[in-house]
């Protein structure tokens, strides 16, 4: 058989696990869309927030930091949380979870001058947040796959999956692919891929998150602004190439599809942002949405399916795919190779698909 591993999915989950597995055998990665990183990965806020997520995810974040730094894809950003008087309880929870250093309103406005002093009651800052060069990450992983003798094929939508004696046969729009182990890294479509392979789905839920790109408020120079989040994640904004990205931070369950922003949800989120700033939103240059896919317990799923030992889950990134990719893909390679997980057996077990077994 030509391939040791078939990876379905060309987002950051698929390309990173493909790169790590290329040290263990030949990888064939197939992606349905015409380009890599088209769905969630191509619509990411591109931030590495060390404190984002539940404690096991924070552990993956921290285990990924050095790899990100070595790749040269990090640049200083920082993260600031701001809140109104009525956000006191949510802000206190954010301080505790995110390790924020409290700022005075004046200190917060020094970091983001358009904050409205009439509505700003609380602010806190954490420097452990960096911009990520997401395209650089994807391309670096693709080079690793190909350097290991593997292949990356786009425009190859999977139409059927068959279990064969030596492993799997995957039918795609560009012909069949056979391999020993099937790696399901299909993002919002992971349960659909599982069903095609005759594997029980785990109950993943894609959730829409919208984004708007605005001109720089008041013509300000945004280069030194941090990522700014409304307490309790009611909204967030982030500088991006001289513009400002603003998101309602919604989590609306949807079916897997090529997502687009809901105009009403976007308008409501922009109103929450406007409440905290002095510059009104006069123009939205463009908008989009992506799907953040969660397992039932909102933790990543990494490991062999307990009922099908040649089917591997790399799923449920839920908005932390880029930042956890180094540690998550290393864990996958450790499990496939039968090595002791570098992150520790106890933490690895937290992400095992076996936790959903009846």
QUIKA-V249611 format. One record per backbone hydrogen bond with DSSP energy under -1.0 kcal/mol. CO is the residue of the C=O (numbers start at 1). NH is the residue of the N-H. E is the energy in kcal/mol with one decimal. If there is no record, write none. Layout:
{{CO & NH & E} {CO & NH & E}}
This chain:
{{3 & 180 & -1.0} {4 & 181 & -2.1} {5 & 28 & -2.7} {6 & 183 & -3.5} {7 & 30 & -2.7} {8 & 185 & -1.9} {10 & 37 & -1.8} {11 & 15 & -2.6} {12 & 16 & -2.0} {13 & 17 & -2.0} {14 & 18 & -2.4} {15 & 19 & -2.0} {16 & 20 & -2.0} {17 & 21 & -2.5} {18 & 22 & -1.2} {20 & 23 & -1.2} {21 & 24 & -2.3} {26 & 4 & -1.9} {26 & 5 & -2.3} {27 & 151 & -2.4} {28 & 7 & -2.3} {29 & 153 & -2.8} {30 & 9 & -2.7} {31 & 156 & -3.0} {33 & 155 & -3.4} {40 & 43 & -1.3} {46 & 132 & -2.5} {48 & 130 & -1.9} {49 & 52 & -1.9} {54 & 58 & -2.4} {55 & 59 & -2.1} {56 & 60 & -1.5} {57 & 61 & -2.7} {58 & 62 & -2.6} {59 & 63 & -2.0} {61 & 64 & -1.0} {64 & 68 & -2.1} {65 & 69 & -2.6} {66 & 70 & -2.6} {67 & 71 & -1.8} {68 & 73 & -1.5} {73 & 133 & -1.2} {75 & 131 & -2.7} {78 & 227 & -2.4} {79 & 126 & -2.6} {80 & 229 & -2.7} {81 & 124 & -2.0} {82 & 231 & -2.8} {83 & 121 & -2.9} {83 & 122 & -2.1} {84 & 87 & -1.7} {85 & 88 & -1.1} {87 & 91 & -3.1} {88 & 92 & -2.2} {89 & 93 & -1.9} {90 & 94 & -2.1} {91 & 95 & -2.6} {92 & 96 & -2.0} {93 & 97 & -2.6} {94 & 98 & -3.0} {95 & 99 & -1.1} {101 & 125 & -2.3} {104 & 108 & -2.5} {105 & 109 & -2.4} {106 & 110 & -1.4} {108 & 112 & -1.9} {112 & 115 & -2.0} {114 & 278 & -2.6} {116 & 119 & -1.2} {116 & 120 & -2.1} {122 & 83 & -2.1} {123 & 103 & -3.0} {124 & 81 & -2.4} {125 & 101 & -2.7} {126 & 79 & -2.4} {127 & 129 & -2.3} {128 & 50 & -2.1} {129 & 77 & -1.3} {129 & 78 & -3.0} {130 & 48 & -3.5} {131 & 75 & -1.4} {132 & 134 & -1.3} {133 & 137 & -1.8} {134 & 138 & -2.3} {135 & 139 & -2.5} {136 & 140 & -2.2} {137 & 141 & -2.1} {138 & 142 & -2.2} {139 & 143 & -2.2} {140 & 144 & -1.6} {141 & 145 & -2.3} {142 & 146 & -2.4} {143 & 147 & -2.5} {144 & 148 & -1.5} {145 & 150 & -2.4} {146 & 149 & -1.8} {151 & 29 & -3.0} {153 & 31 & -2.6} {157 & 173 & -1.1} {160 & 171 & -2.8} {162 & 169 & -2.7} {164 & 167 & -1.2} {167 & 164 & -2.1} {168 & 179 & -1.9} {169 & 162 & -2.9} {170 & 177 & -2.3} {171 & 159 & -3.0} {171 & 160 & -1.2} {172 & 175 & -1.9} {177 & 170 & -3.5} {179 & 168 & -3.0} {181 & 6 & -2.8} {182 & 312 & -3.3} {183 & 8 & -2.7} {183 & 185 & -1.0} {184 & 314 & -2.4} {186 & 189 & -2.3} {187 & 190 & -1.7} {189 & 193 & -2.4} {190 & 194 & -2.2} {191 & 195 & -2.3} {192 & 196 & -2.1} {193 & 197 & -1.6} {194 & 199 & -3.0} {195 & 198 & -1.4} {205 & 294 & -2.2} {206 & 254 & -2.4} {207 & 292 & -3.0} {208 & 252 & -1.3} {209 & 290 & -2.4} {211 & 288 & -2.2} {212 & 246 & -2.6} {213 & 285 & -2.5} {214 & 244 & -2.3} {216 & 219 & -2.4} {217 & 220 & -1.8} {222 & 225 & -1.9} {227 & 80 & -3.1} {228 & 237 & -2.7} {229 & 82 & -2.3} {230 & 233 & -1.8} {235 & 230 & -2.8} {236 & 247 & -2.8} {237 & 228 & -2.6} {238 & 245 & -2.9} {240 & 243 & -2.0} {243 & 240 & -2.7} {244 & 214 & -3.0} {245 & 238 & -2.1} {246 & 212 & -2.4} {247 & 236 & -1.8} {252 & 208 & -2.9} {257 & 259 & -1.2} {262 & 266 & -2.7} {263 & 267 & -2.4} {264 & 268 & -2.4} {265 & 269 & -2.2} {266 & 270 & -2.6} {267 & 271 & -1.9} {268 & 272 & -1.7} {269 & 273 & -2.1} {270 & 274 & -2.9} {271 & 275 & -1.7} {273 & 276 & -1.7} {274 & 277 & -1.4} {276 & 116 & -2.7} {286 & 213 & -2.8} {288 & 211 & -2.7} {290 & 209 & -2.3} {292 & 207 & -1.8} {293 & 318 & -1.6} {294 & 205 & -2.7} {295 & 298 & -1.9} {301 & 315 & -2.6} {303 & 313 & -3.2} {308 & 311 & -2.1} {310 & 182 & -2.7} {311 & 305 & -3.1} {312 & 184 & -3.5} {313 & 303 & -2.0} {315 & 301 & -2.9} {317 & 320 & -1.9} {320 & 324 & -2.1} {324 & 328 & -3.0} {325 & 329 & -2.6} {326 & 330 & -1.8} {327 & 331 & -2.2} {328 & 332 & -1.9} {329 & 333 & -2.2} {330 & 334 & -2.4} {331 & 335 & -2.5} {332 & 336 & -2.6} {333 & 337 & -2.4} {334 & 339 & -2.5} {341 & 344 & -1.6} {344 & 348 & -2.3} {345 & 349 & -2.1} {351 & 302 & -2.8} {352 & 355 & -1.7} {353 & 356 & -1.9} {354 & 357 & -1.4}}
